[in-house]
Amino acid sequence: MKKILMVVGSMRNGSFNQQVAKHIAKLLKNKAEVAFLDYKDLPFMNQDIEYPTPEAVKHVRSEVDSADGLWIVSPEYNHSIPAVLKNFLDWISRPNEANNPKAGKASADKKVTFSGIGGSNETAGCRNDLFNLCKFIGMNIVGDRGTGLQFNRETFATGKVTFSEEDNAKLLAQVDAFLAYL
Ligand SMILES: Cc1cc2nc3c(=O)[nH]c(=O)nc-3n(C[C@H](O)[C@H](O)[C@H](O)COP(=O)(O)O)c2cc1C
């Protein structure tokens, strides 16, 4: 089975996007091996500490290396990418060794697809920026700008995301397309 690494763009306890990622993992059950990336200990990118590579960065890069594809599920912050997620993408875009571009970088050719839940524009601004950034850092984007979902009234009242038939159909189509590509 192919291995998919879920990368959630929110560190919030009870995150709606984390719930969406878990739902996607259920849709992938018996179709792929799924892991969730824990990257809360990544330092902020600062070239003063870039080499020797910090342990937390090595760990995250090895998780990315061992996955066949990344599934990014993220909220939109001010119509763009949350800083924690941008920071992760910046780290994996850099060469593994100082002054040695041939040492490779974790983002190169890595297959990736995007989803997110948000307000009325369904995280379109974030997913568009992810598309541009991931393309720039050499990732292999599957499914264009991906799948957006919208909060409903219950989401904030209960703190729980519920999925309509339409939501499930969109996510299942993305599951099938991603697996076919992997
Ligand atoms: C700094 C900040 C900016 C935000 N900007 C947007 C936005 O542009 N569009 C949107 O739909 N929601 C926006 N939100 C609201 C988030 O969608 C909402 O807080 C959501 O719960 C975050 O996702 P999470 O539940 O996975 O943490 C913003 C929230 C924060 C904290």
The ligand as a MOL file (V3000), in Angstrom:
LIG
                    3D

  0  0  0     0  0            999 V3000
M  V30 BEGIN CTAB
M  V30 COUNTS 31 33 0 0 0
M  V30 BEGIN ATOM
M  V30 1 C -5.2050 34.8190 11.7630 0
M  V30 2 C -6.4920 34.2440 11.2390 0
M  V30 3 C -6.9350 34.5970 9.9970 0
M  V30 4 C -8.0910 34.0220 9.4550 0
M  V30 5 N -8.4550 34.3050 8.1530 0
M  V30 6 C -9.4610 33.5960 7.5830 0
M  V30 7 C -9.7160 33.7220 6.1650 0
M  V30 8 O -9.0600 34.4700 5.4450 0
M  V30 9 N -10.7090 32.9670 5.6290 0
M  V30 10 C -11.4550 32.0900 6.3980 0
M  V30 11 O -12.3430 31.4140 5.8560 0
M  V30 12 N -11.2420 31.9720 7.7340 0
M  V30 13 C -10.2570 32.6910 8.3400 0
M  V30 14 N -9.9750 32.5300 9.6800 0
M  V30 15 C -10.9000 31.7150 10.4980 0
M  V30 16 C -10.5140 30.2460 10.4430 0
M  V30 17 O -11.1050 29.6430 9.3230 0
M  V30 18 C -11.0270 29.5520 11.7210 0
M  V30 19 O -10.4170 30.1460 12.8650 0
M  V30 20 C -10.7700 28.0640 11.7060 0
M  V30 21 O -11.3610 27.4840 12.8400 0
M  V30 22 C -9.2830 27.7300 11.6550 0
M  V30 23 O -9.1130 26.3810 11.3220 0
M  V30 24 P -8.9090 25.2300 12.4370 0
M  V30 25 O -10.2530 25.0430 13.0940 0
M  V30 26 O -8.5140 24.0370 11.6460 0
M  V30 27 O -7.8790 25.6960 13.4180 0
M  V30 28 C -8.8460 33.1080 10.2350 0
M  V30 29 C -8.3950 32.7700 11.5290 0
M  V30 30 C -7.2330 33.3150 12.0160 0
M  V30 31 C -6.7500 32.8940 13.3940 0
M  V30 END ATOM
M  V30 BEGIN BOND
M  V30 1 1 1 2
M  V30 2 1 2 3
M  V30 3 2 2 30
M  V30 4 2 3 4
M  V30 5 1 4 5
M  V30 6 1 4 28
M  V30 7 2 5 6
M  V30 8 1 6 7
M  V30 9 1 6 13
M  V30 10 2 7 8
M  V30 11 1 7 9
M  V30 12 1 9 10
M  V30 13 2 10 11
M  V30 14 1 10 12
M  V30 15 2 12 13
M  V30 16 1 13 14
M  V30 17 1 14 15
M  V30 18 1 14 28
M  V30 19 1 15 16
M  V30 20 1 16 17
M  V30 21 1 16 18
M  V30 22 1 18 19
M  V30 23 1 18 20
M  V30 24 1 20 21
M  V30 25 1 20 22
M  V30 26 1 22 23
M  V30 27 1 23 24
M  V30 28 2 24 25
M  V30 29 1 24 26
M  V30 30 1 24 27
M  V30 31 2 28 29
M  V30 32 1 29 30
M  V30 33 1 30 31
M  V30 END BOND
M  V30 END CTAB
M  END
